[in-house]
Amino acid sequence: MSRIEKQILRTLQRSSSIWKIFREVDADVLSTIKTLDKLVREGSVNSKNARFLLTRKGKSILKRERLGKKIDYKQILKETKSLCKNRPGLDESLDQGYQRYEDIVKRVRFIYDRTDLQNTKILVLGVDASQSISLALTGLPKEIICLEIDERIVRFINKVARDKELKLKAIKYDVQHTLKLNEKFDVLITDPIESIHAIKLFLSRGIGKLKQDGVIYFTHALPESSVKKAYMVQKILHKMNFVITDIIRDFSLYSESQNSSSYYNSFSEKFKYKFKLPDVDYYFTDLIRAEAIGKPEELIKGEYKFGKRIYNDSNIVFKIPTKNLKEERSIKSQSL
């Protein structure tokens, strides 16, 4: 079922005029009319007195696709915080950082609003552990597979999933290797390392496992991205057959109290004045959503040994401390 169909059916939980449908559906007018005609022909929607309403068949589909379920986001936030209070500490060598829990749940809400959460198969690659858990706590996705290089996080997520009986599974995976998953997914969520090399690699690994017309959500840090670099990201997406549908500025903040200060050792190379450690949470990322036009095309296939360049490009300022770099070590991915 297409996203437009889902959004029309969700809107028609209450009878609506065509204008209300146009307002609630994320599509152009002609595509919305075409989809509405299809739903009427199939017997899911009726038209009466210049308004549209669900038939019995339409209500059955609404229930089957779980489009009418409401989410208590305050409860999701509370549970996520509780379950993740003992999550593994940060590993600087893997460029890990903690987002605020509020922003983690905000992303869940946005994905839900776009009907990309309900009854979908979601692939999560290199994202804060709390994100997969908060998504699974909604009970809406068919399945969530989380790919993570850090064995500690893999064990942590799988323990939470077992204890809470969530439709969530974590698998150890290193993006240097080919992703050997047989199944296809509706949605990819990834927070790649900020270098242009990493963005291309993470997106390639993930979109290679997306279905036709699949959707991706990923974060992009403006503090380490010039306009030229943003253009390069846009070109990568176009080559992969994706169109950007949303860019939400200042979506996620990284808390200075939870993250390491050693990243600022390299800042002095770019900033010639004296400075103290940040007294405000300032490092934010934008959230980008993109849809595939037809079949997604991965740009990197096969093995890819990246070395140090995966962590750096000309826009990267806050570098991983050299003494903690482990990117040269050989990490074998679990056979998937």
Residue pairs with C-beta under 8 A, 6 or more apart in sequence:
1 61
1 65
2 35
2 213
3 26
3 27
3 114
3 115
3 116
3 215
4 25
4 26
4 27
4 31
4 32
4 35
5 35
5 38
5 39
6 65
6 67
6 115
6 118
7 24
7 25
7 26
7 27
7 115
8 21
8 25
8 32
8 35
8 36
8 39
8 45
9 39
9 44
9 45
9 54
9 58
9 61
9 62
9 65
9 67
10 24
10 62
10 67
10 68
10 115
11 20
11 21
11 24
11 25
12 21
12 45
12 52
12 53
12 54
12 58
13 54
13 62
13 68
15 48
15 51
15 52
15 53
16 24
16 51
16 52
16 53
17 50
17 51
17 52
18 36
18 50
18 52
21 32
21 36
21 52
22 29
22 32
25 32
26 114
26 245
27 35
36 45
36 52
39 45
39 58
40 46
40 47
42 57
43 55
43 57
43 58
44 54
44 55
44 57
44 58
44 61
45 52
45 53
45 54
45 55
45 58
46 52
46 53
46 54
46 55
54 62
62 68
64 119
65 118
65 119
66 118
66 119
66 140
67 115
67 118
69 118
69 139
69 140
71 108
71 109
71 112
71 138
71 140
73 105
73 108
73 109
76 105
76 108
76 134
76 137
76 138
77 101
77 102
77 105
77 134
79 134
79 137
80 101
80 104
80 105
80 130
80 133
80 134
80 137
81 101
83 130
83 133
83 160
83 164
84 101
84 129
84 130
84 133
87 129
87 130
87 153
87 156
88 129
88 150
88 152
88 153
88 156
90 96
90 97
90 98
90 259
90 260
91 150
91 152
92 260
92 262
92 263
92 320
92 321
92 324
93 320
93 324
93 325
93 326
93 327
94 149
94 150
94 326
95 193
95 311
95 320
96 150
97 128
97 254
97 259
97 260
98 128
98 254
98 255
98 258
98 259
99 128
99 130
99 131
99 252
99 253
99 254
99 255
100 252
100 253
100 254
100 255
100 281
101 130
103 251
103 252
103 253
104 128
104 130
104 131
104 134
104 252
105 134
106 251
106 252
107 131
107 189
107 217
107 251
107 252
107 287
108 117
108 131
108 134
108 135
108 138
110 248
110 287
110 289
111 117
111 135
111 187
111 189
111 217
112 118
112 138
112 140
114 215
114 289
116 186
116 187
116 215
116 217
117 135
117 138
117 140
117 141
117 187
118 140
118 141
119 140
119 141
119 142
120 141
120 142
120 185
120 186
120 187
121 141
121 142
121 143
121 144
121 145
121 183
121 184
121 185
121 186
121 187
122 135
122 141
122 143
122 144
122 145
122 185
122 186
122 187
122 188
122 189
123 144
123 145
123 147
123 181
123 185
123 187
123 188
123 189
123 206
123 209
123 210
124 131
124 132
124 135
124 144
124 145
124 146
124 147
124 188
124 189
124 190
125 146
125 147
125 173
125 175
125 188
125 189
125 190
125 202
125 205
125 206
126 147
126 148
126 149
126 175
126 190
126 191
126 192
126 193
126 202
127 146
127 189
127 190
127 191
128 191
129 146
129 148
129 153
129 156
129 157
131 189
132 144
132 146
132 157
132 168
132 170
133 157
133 160
133 161
133 166
133 168
135 141
135 144
135 168
135 189
136 144
136 161
136 164
136 166
136 167
136 168
137 164
137 166
139 167
141 167
142 167
143 167
143 169
144 166
144 167
144 168
144 169
145 169
145 170
145 171
145 181
145 185
146 154
146 157
146 168
146 169
146 170
146 171
147 170
147 171
147 173
147 179
148 154
148 157
148 170
148 171
148 172
148 173
149 172
149 173
149 174
149 175
149 331
151 172
153 170
154 170
154 171
154 172
155 170
156 170
157 168
157 170
158 169
158 170
160 166
160 168
161 167
161 168
161 169
161 170
171 334
171 336
172 333
172 334
173 179
173 333
173 334
173 336
174 331
174 332
174 333
175 201
175 202
175 205
175 304
176 303
176 304
176 305
176 306
176 331
176 333
177 303
177 333
178 301
178 302
178 303
179 205
179 208
179 209
179 336
180 335
180 336
181 209
181 336
183 209
184 209
184 210
184 211
185 209
185 210
185 211
185 214
186 210
186 211
186 214
186 215
187 210
187 214
187 215
187 216
187 217
188 203
188 206
188 207
188 209
188 210
188 214
188 215
188 216
188 217
188 218
189 216
189 217
189 218
190 202
190 203
190 206
190 216
190 217
190 218
191 218
191 219
191 285
192 198
192 199
192 201
192 202
192 203
192 218
193 199
193 202
193 310
193 311
194 220
194 221
194 224
194 225
194 315
194 316
195 309
195 310
195 311
195 312
195 313
195 316
196 229
196 232
196 233
196 236
196 313
197 306
197 309
197 310
197 313
198 306
198 310
198 311
199 218
199 220
199 233
199 236
200 236
200 299
200 300
201 300
201 304
201 306
201 310
202 218
203 216
203 218
203 236
203 237
203 240
203 299
204 240
204 298
204 299
204 300
204 301
205 298
205 300
206 216
207 214
207 216
207 240
207 242
207 292
207 296
207 297
207 298
208 296
208 298
208 301
210 216
210 292
210 296
212 292
212 294
212 295
212 296
213 291
213 292
213 293
213 294
214 291
214 292
214 296
215 289
215 290
215 291
215 292
216 242
216 288
216 289
216 290
216 292
217 287
217 288
217 289
218 287
218 288
219 251
219 252
219 285
219 286
219 287
219 288
220 230
220 233
220 285
220 286
220 288
221 283
221 284
221 285
221 286
222 249
222 284
222 285
222 286
223 282
223 283
223 284
223 317
224 315
224 316
224 317
224 318
225 233
225 315
226 315
229 313
229 315
234 244
236 299
237 243
237 244
237 290
239 297
239 299
240 292
240 296
240 297
240 298
240 299
241 292
241 293
241 294
241 295
241 296
241 297
242 290
242 291
242 292
242 293
242 296
243 290
243 291
243 293
244 288
244 289
244 290
245 289
245 290
245 291
246 287
246 288
246 289
247 286
247 287
247 288
247 289
248 286
248 287
248 288
249 286
250 284
250 286
251 284
251 285
251 286
251 287
252 284
252 285
252 287
253 281
253 283
253 284
254 281
254 283
254 284
254 285
255 281
256 277
256 278
256 280
256 281
256 282
256 283
261 277
262 321
262 324
263 318
263 319
263 320
263 321
264 277
264 278
264 318
265 319
265 321
266 317
266 318
266 319
266 321
267 275
267 317
267 318
268 275
270 317
283 318
306 327
307 327
307 328
308 325
308 327
308 328
310 327
311 319
311 320
311 325
311 327
312 319
